[in-house]
Amino acid sequence: MEVLILGGLAVLAFCGIVYLLRVFLGTHKIVDIYDKIEKIENEMICPLCLGKGFVDNHDIVRFNKLNDWKPGFCKFCDAKGKVIKGITKTTNPMEIRQ
């Protein structure tokens, strides 16, 4: 019986904390936090620039594209350094012209 009472009090305390966060922070800010966490979980480092945001000579040599590519901003990740997970399954990064 005591375990049920303590468990119920813990649930009430958690609900109270969530309510206070919503009151003081606003509901939209909590949703923004969840969106940011979801966005972080759905991103990965760009396989072409390795998260730098630009393709340099080392990357060009690594992909053996000496005559095809020039150093510059990465077009696969739009110079952000991160791409959505699974995009390499639908888009071949080697076909992107640099």
N, C-alpha and C positions, 0 to 999 in steps of 0.2 A: 504494500500500500504506500509506504514511504517513497519507494522508487517512482511510482506513478505520480505522486505529488511533486517530487523534485523534477521529473521529466516535464511535467506540465508547466512548472515555473520556468524552466529553461526555455521552453517554447514561447511562453508569454514574454520573457525577457528579450528573446531574439526578435519577436514581432514588434516589441516596443522600440528596439534599436532601429529596425527598418523604418518604422513610422517616423521616428525623430529625424532620421536621415532624409526622408522624403519631405518633411516639413521644412527643415533648415536648409537643405541643399536644393530642393525642388526636384520633382519627379523627372524632369527632362535631363538633369545632370546625371542622375543615376542611370538612365537609359543611355546617355552618351558614354559613360564609363563601360557599360556592357558592350556597346558598339565598338569601342576602341579595343577591348580585350578580344572580341571576335575577329576584328580586322587583323590584329597581331597574330592570332592563331591561324589565319588563312593566308599569311604571306610567307614567302621564302626568299632567300638571297638569290639575286639574278645569276643564272649560270654563265652568262657571257662576261659581265664585268666583275663578277664576284663581289658585288655590293659596293663597288667604288662609284658607280654612276657614269663612268667613262671607260672606253676601251683604249688601252695603251698598247705599245709595241709588244709587250710581253704576252698580252692576250691574243694579239694577231699571230704571233709565232706559235702560241699554244694551240690555236685552231688551224694552223697551216694555211692562213689566208693572206699571205704577204702581198700578192698581186691584186687581191680583191678588196681588202678593207684598208681604211686609213684611221689613224687615231682620232678620237672625238667622243662626243657624248653617246652613251649606249641607247640605241633605238628600241631595244627589246624591252627595257624597263622604263623608258623615257627619262633617263638620268636620275631615277629615284633610288636605284640599288636594290629594290625589292619587287617581286612579281607575285601574282596570285598563285597559290599552290595548284598544280595540275595544268597550268597553261602550257607546259612543255609537252603534254600529251596531245594537245590540239594544234599547237604552233611549233614548228621546228625553229629553234633559235639560230641554226646555222644558215637558214634561208634569209635572214634579216640582213639587208645591206647596210653596212656601217659607213 
